[in-house]
Amino acid sequence: MGRFLLTRLLQFPLILAIIYLTTFFLVWVAPGDPFTRTDKKVDKAVIEATKERLHAKTWYQFLGYYPWMMLKGDLGPSLTYEEWSVTKIVGDALPVSVRLGVFAMIIAVIVGVGIGALAAVRRGGAFDWFSLSVALIGISLPSFVSASVLFAIFCSQFKLFPIGTWGSPRDLILPGLALSLAPMAYIARLTRVAMIDVLSSDFIRTARAKGLSRSLIIWKHALKNAFLPVLSYLGPAAAATLTGSFVVEKVFNIPGLGQHFVNSVLNRDQTLVLGTVMIYSVFLLALNLLVDVAYAFIDPRIDVTVKT
């Protein structure tokens, strides 16, 4: 296990370097000068001072200098929000997105696993067809559509939830539900397929022959093995939800990392784009590693050691 962890950790810098280079060139080749604003005039001396500070007089100077800033914990100044650093923006917004993402993942896992397991047990019945229809809608429906529908119905039409507020547990419900629909649908389908396969296994028939109760067989023995495909999906799904959905946060005006990312793209704020992308990438890599390690604890038969 230790060798496996060391190997994966050594891969992190290479993967992050590829992500950084890809993001940098996508941002740099976009038309327009990030140091020049169309809505207000900026003194040339201020622009030159900013370029000097960031070593950004040429693109290759900035390309090589910015990683050293990140290694020191400095994500640079924001080019849009004056007197704000990217580190401060990310530090204030990330806990908001994590809070929303954790709430959404709790809903997705509990409801998705429950629906998928019940659909597999009652295969071919009305509930099974209903779950498949709901899962298809959840997968096909973009998050910005579901968020907009929930906002229009429960905020604008019936006014059951406040608009544009954040801070109370009530403010989590609608954006958390909108954010959880897609992963909930995937989890329900993965659980259903895995449960159908596990319920036909020999050890399930043996458990039935021993006289174990049906509920014990389903929820303890079958679901534990059927959860492995869901666990594989939880890595990237958790990274996406823990950092918050960019569109969902924008729809509900949530001061999270997603809304700042959208604004940074619109405003050509290069340092803020790079900072948010790298934070998201670190979350994705770390959560995928945790999923791989969790395999060994859920099913000891799986060998995660590195073989030469």
C-alpha positions in Angstrom: 0.0 0.0 0.0 2.8 2.4 0.9 4.5 1.9 -2.5 1.2 2.4 -4.3 0.6 5.7 -2.5 4.2 6.9 -3.2 3.8 6.1 -6.9 0.5 7.9 -7.2 1.9 10.9 -5.3 4.9 11.1 -7.6 2.5 11.2 -10.6 0.7 14.3 -9.2 3.3 16.9 -10.4 3.3 15.6 -13.9 -0.5 15.6 -14.2 -0.7 19.0 -12.7 1.9 20.3 -15.1 0.0 19.1 -18.1 -3.2 20.7 -16.8 -1.4 23.9 -16.1 0.1 24.1 -19.6 -3.2 23.3 -21.3 -5.1 25.9 -19.2 -2.4 28.5 -19.7 -2.3 28.2 -23.5 -6.1 28.2 -23.7 -6.2 31.4 -21.7 -3.3 33.1 -23.4 -4.4 32.5 -27.0 -7.9 33.9 -26.3 -8.3 37.3 -28.0 -7.9 40.4 -26.0 -5.3 41.8 -23.5 -6.1 40.8 -19.9 -4.2 43.8 -18.6 -6.4 46.3 -20.6 -10.1 46.8 -19.6 -12.7 48.0 -22.0 -15.0 49.4 -19.3 -12.4 51.8 -17.8 -9.1 53.3 -18.7 -6.0 52.1 -16.9 -2.9 54.1 -16.7 0.0 52.6 -18.7 2.3 52.9 -15.8 0.0 50.7 -13.7 -0.2 48.1 -16.5 3.6 48.0 -16.8 4.0 47.7 -13.0 1.6 44.8 -12.9 3.4 43.0 -15.8 6.7 43.6 -14.0 5.4 42.1 -10.8 4.0 39.0 -12.5 7.0 38.7 -14.9 4.4 38.9 -17.7 6.0 41.1 -20.2 6.2 38.1 -22.5 4.0 34.9 -22.3 7.0 32.6 -21.7 8.2 34.6 -18.7 4.8 34.4 -17.1 4.5 30.7 -18.0 7.7 29.9 -16.1 7.2 32.3 -13.2 3.6 31.5 -12.1 4.3 27.9 -11.0 6.9 29.2 -8.6 4.4 31.5 -7.2 1.9 28.7 -6.7 4.5 26.6 -4.9 5.0 29.4 -2.4 1.3 29.6 -1.8 0.8 32.8 -3.8 -1.7 32.5 -6.6 -1.0 36.1 -7.7 -3.2 39.2 -7.7 -6.5 39.2 -9.4 -6.5 41.3 -12.6 -10.2 42.1 -12.2 -10.8 42.6 -8.5 -8.5 45.4 -7.4 -6.5 44.9 -4.2 -7.7 41.3 -4.0 -5.4 38.4 -4.4 -6.4 35.1 -6.0 -5.4 33.3 -2.8 -7.9 35.4 -0.8 -10.7 34.9 -3.4 -10.2 31.2 -3.5 -9.8 31.0 0.3 -13.2 32.8 0.9 -15.1 31.0 -1.9 -13.8 27.4 -1.5 -15.5 26.6 1.8 -18.8 27.7 0.4 -18.4 25.4 -2.6 -17.3 22.5 -0.4 -20.2 23.0 1.9 -22.6 22.9 -1.0 -20.8 20.0 -2.6 -20.9 17.9 0.5 -24.6 18.5 0.9 -25.2 17.6 -2.7 -23.1 14.4 -2.5 -24.9 13.2 0.6 -28.3 13.5 -1.2 -26.9 11.9 -4.3 -25.4 8.9 -2.6 -28.2 8.2 -0.1 -31.1 8.6 -2.6 -29.2 7.1 -5.6 -28.0 4.0 -3.8 -31.4 3.5 -2.3 -33.3 3.8 -5.5 -30.8 1.6 -7.4 -30.9 -1.1 -4.8 -34.7 -1.2 -4.6 -35.0 -1.1 -8.4 -32.7 -4.2 -8.7 -34.7 -6.1 -6.0 -37.9 -5.3 -7.8 -36.6 -5.8 -11.3 -39.1 -5.5 -14.0 -41.7 -3.9 -11.8 -43.3 -0.4 -11.8 -40.7 1.0 -9.4 -37.9 -0.3 -11.6 -39.3 1.4 -14.7 -39.9 4.6 -12.8 -36.3 4.6 -11.5 -35.0 4.1 -15.0 -37.1 7.0 -16.3 -36.0 9.3 -13.5 -32.3 8.3 -14.0 -32.6 9.0 -17.7 -34.1 12.4 -17.1 -31.4 13.2 -14.5 -28.6 12.3 -16.8 -30.0 14.1 -19.8 -31.0 17.3 -18.1 -28.2 19.8 -17.8 -27.6 21.3 -14.3 -28.4 24.8 -15.5 -31.8 23.7 -16.7 -32.7 21.9 -13.5 -31.3 24.8 -11.4 -33.3 27.3 -13.4 -36.5 25.3 -13.2 -36.2 24.9 -9.4 -35.4 28.6 -9.1 -38.4 29.6 -11.2 -40.9 27.4 -9.3 -39.8 27.6 -5.7 -38.2 31.0 -5.6 -40.0 33.1 -8.2 -43.5 31.5 -8.4 -44.3 30.2 -5.0 -41.6 32.2 -3.1 -40.9 29.3 -0.7 -37.2 30.1 -0.7 -35.4 33.4 -0.5 -33.6 34.8 -3.6 -29.9 35.7 -3.6 -29.2 34.9 0.1 -26.5 32.6 1.6 -25.7 31.6 5.2 -28.6 29.6 6.5 -29.1 25.8 6.0 -32.3 26.7 4.1 -30.2 28.2 1.3 -28.5 24.9 0.7 -31.7 23.0 -0.3 -32.4 24.1 -3.8 -28.9 24.5 -5.2 -27.9 21.2 -3.4 -30.8 19.4 -5.0 -30.0 20.8 -8.5 -26.4 19.8 -8.1 -27.2 16.3 -6.9 -29.6 15.3 -9.7 -27.0 14.2 -12.2 -24.7 12.2 -9.9 -27.8 10.8 -8.2 -29.0 9.4 -11.6 -25.6 7.9 -12.4 -25.4 6.3 -8.9 -28.9 4.9 -9.2 -28.1 3.2 -12.6 -24.7 1.9 -11.4 -26.2 0.5 -8.2 -29.0 -1.2 -10.1 -26.8 -2.9 -12.6 -24.3 -4.0 -10.0 -27.0 -5.2 -7.6 -28.6 -7.3 -10.4 -25.2 -9.0 -11.0 -24.4 -9.5 -7.3 -27.9 -11.0 -6.5 -27.2 -13.8 -9.0 -23.9 -14.7 -7.4 -23.2 -18.0 -5.6 -22.6 -16.5 -2.2 -26.0 -14.9 -2.3 -27.6 -18.2 -2.9 -25.5 -19.7 -0.1 -26.7 -16.9 2.2 -30.3 -17.7 1.3 -29.7 -21.4 1.9 -28.4 -20.6 5.4 -31.7 -18.9 6.2 -30.6 -15.3 6.4 -33.3 -12.7 6.2 -33.9 -11.0 2.9 -33.2 -7.6 4.2 -29.8 -8.7 5.7 -28.8 -10.3 2.4 -29.7 -7.3 0.4 -28.4 -4.4 2.5 -25.4 -6.0 4.1 -24.0 -8.7 1.8 -25.2 -7.7 -1.7 -25.0 -3.9 -1.4 -21.4 -4.0 -0.1 -20.2 -5.7 -3.2 -22.5 -3.7 -5.5 -21.1 -0.5 -4.1 -17.7 -0.9 -5.8 -18.7 0.6 -9.2 -20.4 3.5 -7.4 -17.2 4.1 -5.4 -15.2 4.4 -8.7 -17.6 7.1 -9.8 -17.5 9.0 -6.5 -14.0 10.2 -7.2 -14.6 12.6 -10.1 -18.2 13.2 -9.0 -17.2 14.3 -5.5 -14.5 16.6 -7.0 -17.0 18.3 -9.2 -19.6 18.8 -6.5 -17.2 19.7 -3.7 -15.8 22.6 -5.8 -19.4 23.5 -6.7 -21.1 23.6 -10.0 -20.1 26.7 -11.9 -23.6 27.2 -13.4 -25.6 26.3 -10.3 -23.7 28.8 -8.2 -24.3 31.4 -10.9 -28.0 30.7 -11.1 -28.5 30.9 -7.3 -26.0 33.7 -6.8 -23.9 31.7 -4.4 -20.5 33.3 -3.5 -18.6 30.1 -4.3 -15.6 29.1 -6.4 -17.8 28.4 -9.5 -19.2 31.9 -9.7 -15.7 33.4 -9.5 -14.5 31.1 -12.2 -17.3 32.2 -14.6 -16.5 35.8 -13.9 -12.8 35.2 -14.4 -13.4 33.7 -17.8 -15.7 36.6 -18.8 -13.3 39.2 -17.5 -10.1 37.5 -19.0 -8.7 37.3 -15.5 -5.8 34.9 -16.2 -4.5 34.5 -12.7 -7.9 33.7 -11.3 -8.6 31.2 -14.1 -5.3 29.4 -13.5 -5.8 29.5 -9.7 -9.3 28.0 -9.8 -8.4 25.4 -12.3 -5.4 24.2 -10.4 -7.4 24.0 -7.1 -10.1 22.0 -8.8 -7.4 19.7 -10.3 -5.8 19.1 -6.9 -9.2 18.1 -5.5 -9.9 15.7 -8.4 -6.5 14.0 -8.1 -6.8 13.7 -4.3 -10.3 12.3 -4.3 -9.5 9.8 -7.0 -6.5 8.6 -4.9 -8.8 8.3 -1.8 -11.2 6.2 -3.9 -8.4 3.8 -5.0 -7.3 3.4 -1.4 -10.9 2.9 -0.2 -11.2 -0.1 -2.5 -8.8 -2.1 -0.4 -10.9 -1.4 2.7 -14.3 -2.2 1.2 -13.1 -5.4 -0.6 -9.8 -6.8 0.7 -9.6 -9.1 -2.3 -8.6 -6.1 -4.5 -4.9 -5.7 -4.8 -3.8 -2.0 -5.2 -0.1 -2.6 -4.8 2.2 -1.6 -7.6 3.7 -4.6 -9.5 6.9 -4.5 -11.3 
